[in-house]
Amino acid sequence: MKKTIARITPRPAQPHMVGDGFRVYGFIPAAVDRRSMSPFLVLDFNPEYDFGPSEIPRGVGAHPHKGFETVTIAYKGSVQHADSSGGGGVISEGDVQWMTAGSGILHKEFHEEHFSKTGGPFEMVQLWVNLPAKDKNTTPHYQAITKDRMGRYEIPGNGGVVNVIAGAFNGINGPAATYSPVHLSNIRLNADAEVTTSLPANYNTALLIIKGNVEVNGQPAGEHSFVHFTNEGEDIVIKATRNAVVLLLSGAPIDEPIAAYGPFVMNTQAEIYEAMEAFQAGKFGTLV
């Protein structure tokens, strides 16, 4: 049985800036509330944009997080990450940074120095993935997931390729270690190609159309639109009307209270206050 589409949301009218290096459109929680997409708390999309050359790298300076994970997916351009756990590195086209904030971390993200000096097209997605209560105080750490480490599913008939970041796609596994069941894949379809996959009915599931136009279970979805499914049915059929890139995200709901304040996501307001006090006391480490 095909998954039922709850809503197809076009790209919002106006972007907002995150720091001075990320020009994003927010889909979660703007287009769909956090409970309907748990464990995904935030989805910010920076569609292709030319920032131009800059001697000073653009981005976001050191700031705290606690209680969840940040996932940055690079489609074009390069991003450099550093955090107070000692994690860090550079990701470029097709790569992913997966940072577990856990008990508390400071991190920063900037355009990579060489990319910043030359400029060029920049395209990224950032997700926030919630942690279950039992894991919210896990030790912070970082996963650098390069494109060559990802699972690779070849779409039959020279239809394209799926790069599997986390979970699985049609039996092919991705390398990311997750704290709750999460499926995350980049689907690259050639024009007129079609791919079918199945996911548990109870998983919260959506597609972000990064490039091109597609049909999803027979309904048209344009470039930069967000397709949110109900918790009915299991099968998803995606057909490209022209070359397309589609981000698939699906996960088992974390059925726990959400208390969120800025960069902290916990289960109670009391835990939010504790997180703020820990940050102000310098317990998240140091990062210049």
Backbone as a ProteinNet text record, in pm:
[ID]
protein_1_A
[PRIMARY]
MKKTIARITPRPAQPHMVGDGFRVYGFIPAAVDRRSMSPFLVLDFNPEYDFGPSEIPRGVGAHPHKGFETVTIAYKGSVQHADSSGGGGVISEGDVQWMTAGSGILHKEFHEEHFSKTGGPFEMVQLWVNLPAKDKNTTPHYQAITKDRMGRYEIPGNGGVVNVIAGAFNGINGPAATYSPVHLSNIRLNADAEVTTSLPANYNTALLIIKGNVEVNGQPAGEHSFVHFTNEGEDIVIKATRNAVVLLLSGAPIDEPIAAYGPFVMNTQAEIYEAMEAFQAGKFGTLV
[TERTIARY]
84.1	0	87.5	53.4	131.8	108.3	214.6	199.8	110.5	25	-63.5	11.6	-0.1	63.3	-28	25.4	-51.5	-54.1	61.2	70.2	198.2	190.4	309.8	323	431.4	451.2	555	521.8	623.6	725.3	834.4	937.4	878.6	908.6	857.8	898.2	824.4	846.2	980.6	1023.2	1143.7	1241.1	1371.9	1472.4	1509.5	1583.2	1643.6	1789.8	1870.3	2012	2042.1	2128.3	2186.5	2333.2	2370	2499	2501.2	2616.5	2622.7	2659.3	2653.6	2697.8	2594.6	2474.4	2371.6	2241.1	2196.7	2074.2	1966.4	1883.1	1801.7	1651.6	1579.5	1433.4	1401.2	1318.5	1286.5	1160.2	1169	1052.3	1004	1094.8	1058	1116.8	1034.7	893.8	793.8	834.6	741.7	632.1	670.5	572.3	500.9	566.7	509.1	564.4	480	524.6	619.8	696.8	801.8	748.4	632.6	578.6	543.6	495.7	458.1	578.9	699.4	819.7	925.4	888.9	984	1045.5	1177.4	1273.3	1336.5	1288.2	1348.5	1287.2	1373	1328.6	1334.9	1434.3	1457.4	1503.9	1453	1509.7	1522.4	1646.4	1677.6	1744.5	1696.5	1746	1804.6	1933.3	2001.4	2009.3	1907.8	1915.9	2034.1	2070.2	2189.7	2190.9	2301.9	2318	2466.6	2498.9	2638.6	2670.8	2748.6	2785	2894.1	2967.7	3077.6	3199.3	3317.3	3440.4	3444.5	3511.7	3528.6	3658.2	3740.1	3863.7	3835	3723.9	3685.3	3573.1	3596	3493	3361.7	3252.6	3119.7	3075.3	2987.6	2935.9	2876.9	2888.3	2831.4	2941.4	2967.3	3070.6	3030.5	3118.4	3099.6	2969	2890.5	2763.1	2731.8	2644.2	2620.4	2504.5	2507	2392.9	2391.7	2273.6	2259.9	2132.1	2139.3	2020.3	1977.6	2053.7	2014.7	2138.6	2117.9	2226.8	2204	2311.6	2302	2362.8	2295.6	2340.3	2345.5	2464.3	2481.4	2515.7	2435.9	2451.1	2492.9	2606.8	2660.1	2620.6	2561.5	2530.1	2624.8	2656.8	2755.2	2829.1	2957.4	3038.2	3101.4	3174.9	3245.9	3226.6	3212.5	3191.4	3295.9	3348.1	3443.5	3378.8	3393.6	3332.5	3441.1	3419	3504.3	3416.9	3448.4	3368.3	3455.3	3397	3471.1	3499.3	3447.1	3482.1	3609.6	3659	3775.3	3738.5	3609.3	3564.7	3578.2	3587	3591.7	3643.5	3634.1	3681	3607.3	3634.6	3575.5	3489.1	3368.6	3285.8	3262.2	3256.7	3230.5	3116.4	3093.6	2976.9	2957.4	2839.2	2804.7	2839	2912.2	2954.5	2856	2873	2782.8	2863.6	2827.8	2878.4	2765.5	2794.2	2693	2748.7	2699.7	2751.5	2648.7	2690	2604.8	2638.7	2546.1	2570.5	2562.2	2467.8	2456.5	2452.6	2547.5	2547.8	2586.9	2631	2661.1	2789.7	2785.2	2899.3	2895.9	3011.3	3022.6	3069.4	3010.5	3061.7	3048.9	3118.5	3112.2	3121.5	3056.5	3056.3	3079.4	3177.6	3210	3232.2	3217.3	3261.3	3410.3	3448	3588.5	3673.1	3794.9	3875.7	3897.6	3937.5	3961.9	3832.8	3724.3	3595.9	3555.4	3577.2	3540	3614	3740.7	3821.2	3784	3741.6	3706.8	3558.9	3475.6	3331.1	3276.9	3148.2	3085.8	2953	2886.8	2755.9	2765.6	2669.1	2666.3	2526	2516.9	2386.5	2399.4	2316.8	2328	2189.7	2182.9	2068.9	2124.1	2057.7	2089.8	1965.4	1984.5	1879.8	1920.7	1821.3	1839	1762.3	1831.5	1771.6	1767.3	1649.3	1633	1702.8	1739.6	1791	1686.6	1668.9	1581.2	1631	1541.7	1577.8	1698.3	1704.2	1813.1	1948.9	1950.4	2076	2108	2025.6	2048	2177	2228.3	2353.6	2469.9	2457.1	2567.5	2687.3	2806	2927.3	2924.7	2948.6	2947.6	3051.6	3016	3110.6	3067.7	3152.4	3136.9	3163.9	3078.4	3098.6	3118.8	3231	3255.3	3218.8	3113.5	3062.9	3085.7	3194.2	3225	3143.2	3127.4	3043.3	3088.8	3221	3271.3	3244.8	3202.8	3170.2	3022.4	2942.3	2797.8	2758.1	2643.8	2586.9	2543.9	2550.4	2519.1	2420.7	2301.1	2199.1	2182.6	2206.9	2192.7	2046.5	1985.5	1847.1	1843.6	1760.4	1760.2	1736.2	1785.7	1764.3	1839.6	1958.8	2037.4	1956.2	1874.3	1785	1848.6	1969.5	2035.2	2094.7	2118.2	2183.8	2127.8	2127.1	2086.5	2207.2	2246.2	2352.5	2288.4	2317	2251.3	2339.9	2288.2	2363.3	2341.4	2216.3	2180.7	2067.5	2058.3	1953.4	1978.2	1872.1	1884.8	1791.8	1825.3	1740.2	1743.3	1628.4	1616	1728.2	1757.2	1853.9	1997.5	2024.9	2160.9	2171.7	2270.9	2284.9	2376.3	2348.2	2434	2522.3	2631.2	2731.1	2700.9	2608	2587.1	2534.5	2593.5	2543.2	2438.2	2319.8	2210.2	2159.8	2091.9	2042.6	1897.5	1828.4	1695.2	1689.7	1595.2	1592.4	1566.9	1662.3	1654.2	1698.9	1622.2	1660.9	1682.3	1800.1	1834.8	1913.8	1859.5	1923.6	1907.8	2007.8	1998.9	1970	1857.8	1813.6	1840.1	1922.3	1954.9	1894.2	1792.3	1716.4	1743.7	1766.2	1773.6	1632.9	1622.8	1492.8	1416.9	1289.7	1195.9	1221.9	1320.4	1346.9	1252.1	1239.2	1146.6	1212.3	1185.2	1235	1124.6	1119.9	1022	1096	1049.8	1104.8	991.3	1018.1	916.5	974.2	890.4	928.2	814.7	844	736.5	627.7	503	390.3	395.5	445.2	442.2	558.1	655.4	766.5	720.2	769.1	742.6	836.1	777.5	851.5	822.7	927.2	911.4	1018.3	995.2	1091.7	1113.7	1237.6	1268.7	1322.6	1256.6	1299.2	1408.7	1533.2	1648.2	1660	1645.7	1658.1	1554.8	1505	1418.9	1274.1	1195.8	1053.5	1025.6	940.7	911.8	762	722.3	590.9	611.7	537.7	547.8	414.2	413.6	289.1	180.3	223.9	132.2	101.8	150.5	123.7	247.7	232.2	348.2	403.9	537.3	606.3	719.6	713	809	938.8	1033.5	1164.2	1148.4	1224	1228.6	1100.2	1018.2	898.4	926.9	839	852.8	729.8	750.6	641.2	634.5	524.2	506.9	399.8	430.3	339.1	264.4	146.2	75.2	136.6	89.2	138	48	23.1	-56.6	18.1	25.2	92	242.1	307	451	529.1	467.8	541.6	546.1	663.7	682.7	737.5	671.2	716.2	751	875.8	922.3	961.7	903	937.5	984.3	1097.7	1152.9	1101.6	1049.3	1009.6	1128.7	1230.5	1363	1464.5	1591.6	1693.6	1662.3	1670.1	1625.1	1715.7	1718.3	1784.3	1680.4	1660.2	1556.1	1617.2	1596.1	1638.4	1521.9	1544.5	1445.1	1482.2	1387.6	1410	1292.3	1323	1219.4	1274.5	1189.3	1238.7	1128	1164.3	1070.2	1043.9	918.3	888.5	946	998.2	1038.8	921.7	846.8	721.6	751	816.7	853.2	827.1	809.5	788.6	908.8	880.9	985.5	982.2	1093.6	1111.1	1228.7	1201.9	1304.8	1319.6	1444.6	1474.5	1604	1594.2	1712.8	1790.9	1916.4	2002.9	1994.1	1895.6	1880.7	1747	1749.4	1626.2	1630.1	1540.9	1535.3	1392.5	1361.2	1227.1	1142	1205.8	1132	1192.4	1113.9	1163.2	1275.5	1264.6	1370.5	1503.9	1499.9	1623.3	1678.7	1591.1	1637	1715	1660.9	1730.6	1866	1869.9	1995.3	2097.1	2048.3	2136.8	2193.9	2109.1	2155.7	2260.4	2235.5	2330.5	2462.7	2456	2578.5	2659.8	2591.8	2661.3	2726	2650.6	2703.1	2818	2821.1	2930.1	3051	3045	3158.4	3174.3	3066.4	3075.7	3067.7	3047.7	3041.7	3179.2	3283.2	3416.6	3448.2	3557.6	3601.7	3624.7	3602.1	3623.5	3647.2	3761.8	3796.7	3727.6
-120	0	125	218.3	341.6	430.6	500.4	598.6	712.8	760.3	872	1002.9	1093.1	1224.4	1315	1369.5	1463	1600.9	1644	1780.7	1796.5	1874.1	1915.2	2066.4	2108.2	2249.3	2310.2	2417.1	2483	2555.6	2594.7	2668.8	2797.4	2830.7	2956.7	3077.4	3186	3305.6	3371.6	3370.7	3443.1	3353.3	3363.4	3292.3	3373.4	3311	3384.2	3342.4	3426.7	3398.1	3330.3	3230.9	3170.9	3213.1	3299.3	3364.8	3447.2	3454.6	3523.4	3428.2	3295.4	3199.4	3099.9	3103.9	3007.4	3081.8	3079.8	3149.9	3043.5	3026	2905.5	2934.5	2831.7	2825.9	2714.9	2745.4	2648.1	2569.7	2436.5	2350.4	2282.3	2246.3	2195.9	2293.9	2350.6	2320.7	2410.5	2486.2	2581	2510.9	2412.9	2346.5	2232	2173.3	2060.2	2065.1	2038.7	2051.8	1938.5	1963.4	1870.5	1733.1	1725.9	1595.9	1512.4	1578.1	1506.6	1456.2	1511	1466.7	1412.1	1388.1	1329.2	1202.8	1185.4	1254	1378.5	1425.6	1541.8	1669.3	1755.2	1876.2	1999.3	2003.7	2119.4	2068.5	2130.8	2113.7	2252	2294.5	2420	2385.4	2449.3	2421.2	2547.5	2540.5	2648	2606.3	2643.3	2606.9	2677.1	2630.5	2681.8	2834.8	2888.5	3034.5	3067	3167.6	3207.2	3320	3288.2	3388.8	3482.8	3443.6	3526.2	3511.8	3554.6	3538	3628	3577.7	3655	3612.5	3708.3	3676.9	3624.8	3668.5	3622.6	3520.3	3394	3292.5	3326.5	3307.5	3329.9	3205.9	3227.6	3112.8	3151	3059.1	3076.3	3049.1	3147.6	3132.3	3036	3018.3	2920.9	2946	2839.4	2846.5	2708.4	2702.5	2575.5	2494.5	2364	2275.3	2170.5	2118	2009.2	1931.5	1798.4	1715.2	1661.2	1686.5	1639.5	1631.3	1607.6	1596.9	1694.2	1748.6	1829.5	1751.1	1756.3	1684	1783.9	1806.7	1899.1	1819.4	1836.7	1762.8	1861.3	1835.6	1926.8	1879	1968.9	1941.5	2017.8	2141.2	2220.3	2308.9	2333.5	2413.2	2326.5	2391.7	2321.3	2393.1	2312.8	2366	2307	2391	2347.3	2353.7	2245.5	2232.8	2213.9	2271.9	2243.4	2246.7	2161.6	2161.4	2133.8	2156.8	2148.4	2006.1	1905.9	1767	1725.3	1814.8	1783.1	1736.9	1726.4	1685.1	1798	1760.6	1863.7	1811.4	1895.7	1860.1	1939	1905.5	1974.2	1875.8	1919.7	1838.9	1915.5	1841.5	1898.4	1821.5	1842.8	1788.2	1639.4	1605.6	1467.2	1418.4	1499.1	1457	1504.2	1448.6	1478.7	1493.8	1595.1	1608.3	1569.5	1479.6	1434.9	1456.4	1558.6	1593.5	1561.7	1483.8	1451.7	1547	1640.7	1738.1	1671.8	1578.5	1504.1	1593.9	1573	1642.1	1788.8	1832.1	1973.7	1995.3	2082.3	2102.9	2245.9	2297.6	2420.7	2381.7	2444.5	2418.2	2542.2	2537.8	2646.3	2585.5	2652.4	2607.8	2728.4	2716.2	2823.7	2766.1	2851.9	2813	2779.9	2668.7	2628.7	2739.6	2758.4	2875.8	2893	2785.7	2798.5	2830.1	2760.9	2789.4	2934.1	2981.3	3119.1	3218.5	3195	3289.1	3288.6	3172.5	3164.1	3192.5	3162.3	3175.9	3066.4	3072.5	2973	2927.9	2834	2786.8	2711.5	2736.6	2678.8	2626.1	2497.8	2434.4	2332.7	2348.4	2265.3	2237.9	2131.7	2106.3	2084.2	2142.6	2105.9	2052.6	1937.9	1874.9	1877.2	1889.1	1858.6	1728.9	1631.8	1502.1	1486.2	1461.5	1451.3	1326.2	1333.3	1216.8	1169.8	1038.7	989.5	1037.2	1044.8	1093.5	1018.4	888.8	809.2	843.3	912.1	942.7	1091.9	1174	1318.4	1364.9	1285	1320.8	1233.3	1176.7	1098.1	1189.2	1131.9	1209.8	1266.9	1397	1456.9	1392.1	1378	1324.9	1363.2	1330.4	1378.8	1265.8	1255.1	1158.7	1234.2	1210.4	1264.7	1155.5	1179.1	1076.5	1124.6	1077.6	1117.3	1034.2	1089.9	1026.6	884.8	862.4	729.3	623.9	665.9	570.2	531.6	605.1	582.4	456.5	400.3	292.2	343.6	255.7	298.8	198.9	248.4	166	215.4	126	160.6	142.7	247.9	241.1	164.6	61.2	-21.5	60.6	5.9	69.1	198.3	207.9	330.7	451.7	428.8	533.9	634.4	603.9	694.2	617.6	687.4	625.9	685.4	604.8	650.3	638.4	749.3	749.4	739	630.3	601.8	651.9	749.6	812	734.9	706.9	638	540.6	439	340.2	260.8	238.6	156.4	206.7	171.8	198	73.4	6	-115.5	-215.6	-233.8	-335	-288.6	-164.8	-111.1	-20.5	-46.3	25.9	147.1	247.5	364.5	355.7	436.3	422.4	498.1	593.6	676.2	593.7	613.9	552.2	644.8	592.6	673.6	615.7	700.6	659.4	611.6	638.2	583.7	550.6	467.3	427.9	547.2	573.7	684.3	633.6	668	641.5	776.4	794.8	921.5	890.6	932.5	900.9	1015.3	1030.7	1120.4	1038.2	1068.9	996.3	1083	1033	1106.8	1030.8	1090	1025.2	1093.2	1011.1	1065	1091.7	1178.2	1213.6	1088.3	1082	974.3	845.4	846.3	726.8	721.6	601.8	579.4	487	512.4	425	405.1	284.5	252	205.8	249.4	201.3	186.9	114	91.4	125.2	186.3	225.5	189.9	165.3	130.9	238.3	196	289.1	388	343.1	430.5	529.3	516.1	610.7	744.1	853.1	985.9	1007.4	1040.9	1036.5	1159.5	1208.7	1324.5	1319.5	1395.6	1416.2	1566.3	1606.4	1743.1	1736.3	1807.8	1805.9	1909.8	1864.6	1954.5	2012.7	1928	1969.3	1895.8	1963.4	1898.9	1891.2	1825.7	1804.1	1654.2	1610.3	1467.4	1446.4	1320.9	1276	1179.3	1200	1116.2	1047.8	916.7	839.1	902	946.9	1000.3	1148.1	1213.8	1356.9	1438.4	1548	1629.4	1705.6	1709	1785	1862.1	1993.7	2077.8	2097.1	2154.5	2183	2265.7	2228.1	2295.7	2278	2180.7	2154.5	2045.5	2036.7	1943.7	1854.8	1724.7	1627.6	1555.6	1574.4	1512	1404.1	1285.2	1172.3	1152.9	1095	1049.5	917.5	866.4	737.7	623.9	624.3	519.9	471.7	341.1	284.4	279.8	207.4	184.6	221.3	218.1	230.4	374.5	411.4	541.6	519.1	576.2	569.6	711.3	730.4	861.7	850.2	935.2	939.2	1079.3	1088.5	1218.9	1260	1381	1435.9	1505	1537.3	1576	1537.4	1547.4	1507.6	1567.2	1485.5	1529.9	1478.1	1555.2	1514.2	1528	1420	1416.6	1365.2	1438.1	1392.2	1320.1	1195.1	1114.1	1109.7	1147	1135.3	1064.6	966.6	886.2	833.8	832.1	783.2	737.9	651.3	606.4	722.2	754.7	866.3	842.7	948.7	945.1	1002.5	916.1	956.2	1003	1119.3	1179.2	1328.7	1393.8	1539	1611.7	1722.9	1807	1942.2	1979	2113.6	2175.2	2279.8	2339.7	2487.8	2530	2672.3	2701.5	2772.4	2804.8	2680.1	2671.1	2559.3	2437.9	2435.3	2325.1	2254.7	2121.8	2043.3	1931	1943.6	1846.5	1794.2	1733	1678.6	1762.1	1843.2	1926.5	2065.7	2161	2297.5	2303.1	2221.2	2217.6	2176.4	2082.3	2040.4	2150.3	2232.6	2348	2443.9	2473.7	2562	2502.1	2371.8	2306.1	2319.1	2305.2	2318.4	2459.6	2559.9	2698.9	2724.7	2672.9	2692.3	2622.2	2501.7	2428.4	2503.8	2557.3	2635.7	2758.7	2832.3	2954.9	2926.2	2805	2766	2712.9	2711.5	2666.3	2517.1	2441.8	2296.3	2232.6	2315.5	2262	2263.1	2295.8	2301.4	2438.5	2445.7	2572.1	2554.8	2664.6	2666.7	2809.7	2835.7	2972.1	3006.8
0	0	0	-89.2	-98	23.5	62.9	169.9	122.1	210.3	179.2	202.2	106.1	120.2	201.9	310.3	392.9	329.7	278.8	226.6	146.9	39.6	-34.9	-18.2	47.3	80.5	-11.8	-84.4	-166.4	-79.4	-140	-67.1	-10.5	115.1	171.1	87.8	103.7	20.8	49.1	175.5	212.8	289.2	257.2	335.8	459.6	548.9	658.6	669.3	729.4	741.4	874.8	868.9	987.6	985.7	1079.7	1068.6	941.3	876.9	747.7	634.5	663.6	562.9	517.1	575.1	539	514.2	389.2	347.9	331.6	434.5	442.3	441.8	397.9	408.1	508.8	606.9	709.5	677.2	679.5	656.2	784.1	871.3	1003.5	1104.6	1194.2	1221.1	1149	1046.9	983.1	903.4	820.5	734.1	803.9	901.9	974.6	1116.4	1215.2	1352.9	1390.8	1495.6	1534	1571.7	1633.1	1672.3	1549.9	1444.1	1322.2	1244.2	1276.9	1207.1	1302.3	1430.8	1524.5	1463.6	1471	1556.7	1497.4	1383	1318	1376.6	1428.9	1497.4	1408.8	1321.1	1233.8	1098.6	991.5	858.4	796.8	777.2	708.2	575.8	468.8	333.4	274.2	238.2	165.6	18.9	-63.4	-204.5	-270.7	-388.9	-455.9	-459.1	-410.3	-401	-411.6	-489.8	-507.2	-409.9	-307.5	-209.3	-259.9	-363.9	-411.2	-321.9	-371.2	-293.9	-170.8	-66.7	56.6	123.1	163.4	233.5	374.1	433.4	566.3	549.7	587.5	567	636.6	562.6	619.1	696.7	792.4	865.7	999.7	1093.9	1227.9	1329.6	1418	1519.1	1629.5	1725.6	1832.3	1908.3	1922.4	1992.7	2050.8	2152.8	2221.7	2163.3	2191.9	2168.6	2279.2	2307	2403.3	2375.3	2385.6	2383.6	2249.2	2142.1	2008.8	1920.7	1789.6	1693.7	1578.3	1523.9	1402.3	1286.5	1172.5	1053.4	938.1	884.1	771.5	646.9	542.2	416.3	308.8	246.1	144.2	4	-72.1	-212.4	-304.6	-268.3	-342.9	-243.4	-271.4	-181	-72.9	16.9	123.2	256.2	362.4	497.2	590.5	678.9	780	917.4	993.4	1125.7	1230	1349	1464.4	1588	1686.9	1809.2	1930.8	2048.7	2173.4	2217.6	2145.4	2175	2101.7	2016.1	1933.9	1794.7	1767	1634.3	1534.2	1407.7	1304.9	1173.4	1073.6	941.1	835.5	711.2	595.8	519.6	483	393.7	264.3	157.4	25.4	-39	-166.7	-235.8	-207.9	-154.9	-128.4	10.6	89.6	222.5	330	450.7	562.2	691.1	772.4	909.1	1004.3	1097.5	1193.4	1333.4	1400.9	1533.4	1640.6	1739.8	1853.9	1967.4	1995.6	2102	2238.8	2254.6	2379	2501.2	2594	2722.7	2713.5	2595.2	2577	2500.3	2401.8	2313.1	2259.8	2223.5	2146.3	2006.7	1904.6	1769.6	1683	1569.9	1472.5	1333.4	1238.1	1098.5	1008.5	920.2	827.3	688	586.6	453.1	461	399	397.8	334	384.5	350.7	200.6	130.8	-13.5	-87.4	-51.3	-115.5	-91	30	62.9	-25.9	-50.5	-129.6	-277	-327.6	-469.4	-494.1	-393.3	-412.2	-501.5	-526.7	-612.6	-556.7	-625.8	-580.3	-448.1	-361.3	-226.4	-202.6	-161.5	-141.2	-27.7	74.7	194.1	253.9	334.9	423.2	563	664.2	801.8	870.7	936.6	1016.8	1163.9	1250.5	1391.9	1418.2	1476.5	1506.6	1658.4	1712.1	1856.3	1910.7	2037.6	2108.6	2209.3	2225.1	2331.9	2468.5	2565.6	2699.4	2756.1	2734.6	2792	2732	2617	2548.3	2545.7	2606.4	2596.4	2663.8	2756.6	2822.6	2778.2	2658.5	2604.1	2576.2	2574.3	2549.4	2407.3	2392.2	2258.4	2167.1	2039.6	1942.1	1800.7	1705	1567.5	1469.5	1367.5	1259.6	1127.6	1063.7	929.5	829.5	752.2	661.3	518.2	458.8	322.2	223.3	105.5	3.8	-27.8	-26	-63.3	43.5	164	270.4	269.4	198	202.3	126.4	169.8	92	-44.7	-143.9	-281.2	-343.1	-372.4	-437.7	-581.5	-676.1	-817.5	-858.9	-907.2	-953.5	-1085.8	-1096.2	-1218.2	-1344.2	-1456.2	-1585.9	-1603.4	-1541.4	-1548.7	-1502.5	-1397.5	-1350.7	-1257.5	-1208.1	-1115.5	-999.3	-889.2	-774.5	-646.1	-540.2	-406.9	-314.8	-253.1	-153.4	-15.3	54.7	182.4	296	370.7	480.7	610.4	641.6	766.7	739.6	825.5	805.3	679.2	602.4	482.2	372.7	249.3	133.4	47.2	37.9	-43.6	-15.5	113.6	155.1	161	119.2	125.1	248.2	332.8	459	446.6	530.1	540.8	663.3	669	775.2	903.8	904.1	1022.6	1138.5	1256.8	1380.2	1440.4	1470.3	1522.2	1653.9	1733.1	1864.1	1860.4	1753.3	1728.9	1580.2	1537.7	1397	1303.2	1215.2	1119.7	983	880.5	741.6	672.7	614.4	549.6	423.4	307.4	179.6	81.8	-4.4	-118.6	-243.9	-307.7	-426.6	-548.8	-639.8	-762.4	-880.7	-939.2	-1045.9	-1179.9	-1282.4	-1417.4	-1470.2	-1570.4	-1627.6	-1669.6	-1633.7	-1665.2	-1587.9	-1498.9	-1418.4	-1299.2	-1243.2	-1131.9	-1030.2	-903.2	-798	-694.1	-638.6	-534.5	-410.3	-295.4	-168.8	-68.8	38.6	141.7	278.3	361.2	496.4	590.9	717.7	811.2	815.6	821.2	818.5	934.1	1050.2	1167.3	1171.8	1081.4	1078.4	1021.4	1078.3	1023.1	904.4	789.6	663.4	579.8	511.7	422.6	314.4	208.8	101.6	83.7	60.2	19	-122.8	-213.8	-354.1	-371.7	-373.2	-381.8	-522.2	-622.5	-762.8	-846.5	-951.2	-1048.4	-1004.7	-1087.4	-1061.2	-1062	-972.2	-960.7	-942.6	-957.2	-914.3	-798.1	-691.1	-572.1	-551.1	-564.7	-557.5	-644.5	-763.4	-864	-852.6	-747.7	-731.4	-767.2	-844.3	-881.7	-762.3	-753.7	-649.6	-716.4	-707.9	-777.7	-701.2	-769.9	-710.9	-583.3	-480.8	-350.1	-269.4	-304.4	-224.7	-122.6	-22.9	89.1	92.3	80.5	75.2	209.3	280.6	412.7	402	453.9	445.9	577.8	569.9	689	734.9	846.6	896.6	848.9	719.9	654.6	531.9	514.3	397.7	416.3	324.8	336.6	210.8	93.5	-31.9	-82.3	-135.5	-198.3	-338.4	-437.2	-576.4	-620.9	-662.1	-707	-853.8	-935.8	-1078.6	-1113.2	-1180.4	-1218.4	-1354.3	-1362.3	-1492	-1559	-1480.5	-1530.5	-1423.6	-1454.5	-1357.5	-1221.2	-1117.5	-986.3	-875.9	-766.9	-642.5	-531.9	-455.9	-353.1	-223	-114.6	17.5	83.8	121.8	193.2	340.4	426.6	570.1	634.4	718.7	782.1	913.8	1017.2	1144.5	1236.7	1329.1	1431.6	1527.2	1553.8	1643.6	1783.1	1841.9	1982.6	2061.5	2124.6	2190.3	2332.7	2339.7	2467.4	2461.2	2575.6	2575.3	2514.3	2448.2	2390.1	2459.3	2522.2	2576.9	2502.8	2425.3	2341.7	2372.9	2381.3	2398	2324.2	2211.1	2133.3	2097.2	2141.3	2101.6	2192.6	2284	2377.5	2353.5	2349	2334.4	2438	2536.9	2645.8	2658.2	2771.7	2791.9	2886.8	2970.4	3065.8	3070.6	3118.4	3133.3	3237	3340.5	3441.6	3379.8	3285.4	3218.4	3128.7	3072.5	2994.3	3084.2	3201.5	3295.2	3333.8	3355.7	3389.6	3274.8	3150.9	3035.1	3026.2	3048	3043.6	3151.5	3270.6	3380.8	3351.4	3293.3	3259.9	3155.1	3054.9	2951.6	3012.2	3093.8	3154.2	3250.6	3305.6	3396.2	3320.7	3188.2	3108.1	3097.1	3124.7	3125.5	2986.1	2879.9	2743.2	2677.2	2753.7	2696.7	2641.9	2568.5	2509.8	2359.1	2288.2	2143.2	2103.2	2042	2001.4	1871.2
[MASK]
++++++++++++++++++++++++++++++++++++++++++++++++++++++++++++++++++++++++++++++++++++++++++++++++++++++++++++++++++++++++++++++++++++++++++++++++++++++++++++++++++++++++++++++++++++++++++++++++++++++++++++++++++++++++++++++++++++++++++++++++++++++++++++++++++++++++++++++++++++++++++++++++

